[in-house]
């Protein structure tokens, strides 16, 4: 079955430190990959998406992610964490195109940023 | 555009009661879906629709019904609420016409079943 795995349910970094949130998926050919962020008591907001163009994708708030087909990974990074980055982050993968496509989410990673 | 709207924001039900969670979008998206979010489990797909009159089951459909009579609306019905349905429910929509399949999410409904 298709699956998305986020390594680490909680990640804690100091303000100014590198943020690395890991995401791996089960198939070698996922068409579309996404990272969403959820702030407390809010809905999900798209951070960035990979849609078969450049493998390094830049998103909002200084985040970026690199699609690595050989590793079936789509890790999210930010060079310098800010307190406002504290939130829950979800990796999602869409398999199939057209009307058969469904979005499968990872379990989520809570990012804590310490002053 | 209001985007994706959901009502109510909060709801408390007793076991066995039924209710409908409302979802509407004003972006003319053909694809709509319902997810539930539980701690440590991410978002799981309940039901989805690829257009008016067409619905299908997701990962966790038991205990829920949906219908899609218009492009804009996609209500989720709980037939006989159970404590296991305590969760946060999100509705989302997207359009294949955009060729990016980005899903837009509503603000969520927090449901407690006692």
Interface residues (C-beta under 8 A of the other chain):
Chain A: X4 X6 X9 X32 X34 X36 X42 X43 X44 X45 X46 X49 X51 X90 X92 X94 X97 X98 X99 X101 X102 X103 X104 X105 X106 X107 X108
Chain B: X31 X33 X35 X40 X41 X42 X43 X44 X45 X48 X50 X51 X58 X90 X92 X96 X99 X100 X101 X102 X103 X105 X106 X107 X108
